[in-house]
Amino acid sequence: MDFQKTALLLIDLQKESKFGIEGVEDVIKKSRQLIDVCRNQDIPIIYSRHMNRSDRSGISKGEPLDEKGKPVYYSTDSNNFHIFSEIAPKEEEIVIDKFRWSAFHETSLDLILKSLDVEHLIIAGFVTDGCVMTSAFDGFFKDYQINLVKDMCAASNEGAHMASILIMANWIYDIQIFESEELIKNIHNEDHQVWKSLEPDSMQFTPETMREMFHKLGGVHE
């Protein structure tokens, strides 16, 4: 990874908690550490922020509504669509507001990344099986090399989290998968572990073998 051509994309690290996302505090802690490293190394940080307008303009079909007809999740009339204060962007950092899961869908993200001469994307955030996975696939389709930080992602249940990471490992052909501590070592040009995709569909799994295969994504030393 050429860190002169790399950006950190943090997906929807927002206060919304009604999904019951598992491991939020741990993700925030690890995100804080990686954010500090990226800022010190002048690696651009881009935040995405999912939002549903309280007047329902632009919301997805079937979006859950409350008894008053307002969006249940990420509603703009609550504080839940704001990014956690512990990892809030600085004034000069970029925030991409989006109305669909993927951070690329009808947003300026691709334009901004190209203007920054980015080729490698570090991706992490919420939820693994929704906005993170769709953003990772869309980034791959737009020819960015994807680097997933798997302990900085989380979902509403462990099975969905593991399965979606395995799916990305299988079908994002040049993906690299890191633990946050190992990625920080890589940024500092230290020995580190990383899992790299060598061929499509190499991590085939069944319900019975999913956990075993997931743990194989721990990587090898480089």
N, C-alpha and C positions, 0 to 999 in steps of 0.2 A: 504494500500500500504506500503510495506517495502522499505523505501528509501535507505537502504543498498543494495538492489537488483533492483534498478531502474535506468533507463537512459532516458535522454531527446533526442528525435529524431526530428530534425528540417528539414522539407522537403522543399527543393528548394527555400529557401529565397534568391533569386538571383535578379540581376539587370534587368533581362529581363522584359520588361513592355509592349510588343506588344500585349499581350492578353487583356490588359485593365482591369487588376485585380482591384477590388474595395477594398478600405480600406487599401492599402499597408502601408501608414505611421503609421496608428494605430497599425497594426500588428508588425511593426518594433519596435515601442515604447514599446509595451507589451512584445515582445520577449526579448528586452534588459533587462527589469526588471526581467523576469524569468531566463534568462541566468545568471545574477549576483547572484541571489539566489542559483541557482544550483551550480555555481562555489564555492560559500561560504560554501555550504553544501557537497561538494565533490561528487555531483551527476554527473556522466559522461555525456558529451554533444557530440552528434554525428550529424554532418550535412550531408545531402545528397545534391548532386549537379547534376542537369540534364544537359546533354551536347549532342550536335550533332556535330560530326566532320565536319569541313568545306569541307573535301574531300568526304563526304557522307558515309564513311565507318561505318557500323553498325547502320545506322539510320533506323527508322521504315518505313515499307511500307506506301506509301502515305504521308510521311512527307512533309509539304509545302516547296517548293523551290522558290528562287527568280529568277529574269531574268538571273542571272549568273549561275544558277544551284546549288546555295549554300543554306543550310538550313535557313529558315526565322527566326526560334526560337532557342535560346540557342546555336548559332553557336560559335565554338571555335575560329573563327577569329575576334570576337568582345569581348567587356568587359561584355556583358550582361549575360554570364554564371557564372560570379563571384558573390560570396555572398556579400550582402550589407555591406559596410565598417563599418556601425554603429554596426553591430552584427557579425563581422567577427570572425572566429575561431582563438583561440590562436594557436601557433605553435605546441603545444603538443596535440591539440584536433583533433579528427578523422573526415575526410571528405570522404564520399563515393561518387565516381563518378558513374553515371548510364546512361544507354542508353535507358531504358524503364521507364514507369511510376513508377512502384513499386520500392522502395529502396531495396527490397530483391531480385529482379529478376537478377540472375546471377551476384551478387555482394558478397562481403565478410561480409556483415552486420550481417547475422546470426552467422557466425563464431566469429566475434568480440564480439557480445552480449553474446554469450555463454562463451567466455573466460573471460568476465567481471562478470560472474555469474548473469546476468540480468534476472529477471522474469517479471518485470513490465516496460512497455514502455509508456512514455509520448510523445504524437505525436501532432505536429502542423505544419502549413506551407501552401504552395501553390501547386496546386490549390485544393480546398476542394473536388471537384467532379472528380478529376483525380489522381494525384500522392499521395495526402494525403489518399484518400479512398482506393486505391489499396494497398498502403503500410500498412494501418491499417488492411485490410482483410488478407494480407499475414502474417503479424505479428500474428494475431489471429490463422491462420492456423498452424503456427509454435509454438503455445502454449504459446505465451506471453500474459499477461493480458494488455489490451489496455486502456489508459487514454487519451481522446481527449480534447484538449484545444480549445474550439469552437470559442472564440474571438481572437485567434491567427491563425485562418484559414481564407482563403478568396478565392473567385472564380471570374469569369468574370461577373457573375450576381447573384442577391440575390436568385432567385428561385433555381438555381443549388446548391448554397451553403446550403440552408435550406434543400432541398430534400436529398442531399447526407448525411448530418448529421443525418437526420431522418432514412435513410436506414441503416447507421452504428449502430444507436441506436437499430434498430429492429433486426439486424442479427449478430452483434458481441456480443455474449451472455453475456460475463462478462465485457462489456465496462463500464467505468465511464466517465462522461462528465462534465468538469469543465469550469468555467470562470477563466481566468488567476489569478485574484485577490484571488479567493477562493482556487485555487491550492496552491498559495504562503502561504496562511493561513494554509493549510493542512501540507505543508512542515515544517512550524514553529510550528506545533502541536497546532494550535489554532482552535477554532470553525469555521466551514466552511460549505458551501453548495456544494452538488455534486448530480448529477443525476446518478443512477445506474440502469442497466438493471435487471429487475426481471423475465422476461420471453420473449421468442422470439415474434416478431411482435406485441409488445404492444403499439406501437406508430403509428397505422394505420392512414393514412391521405388521403384526397382528395385534388384536386387543391384548393377547397374552404376552407378547414380546415388546410392547411399546416402551415400557419403562427401561428395559435392558438396552434397547436401541437408542433411546434418548440419552442414556448415560455415556454412550459411545461418542457423543458429540462433545466430549470434554477436550478433544484435540490432542495434538502431538507437539513435542518441543520443536521450536525453530530458533 
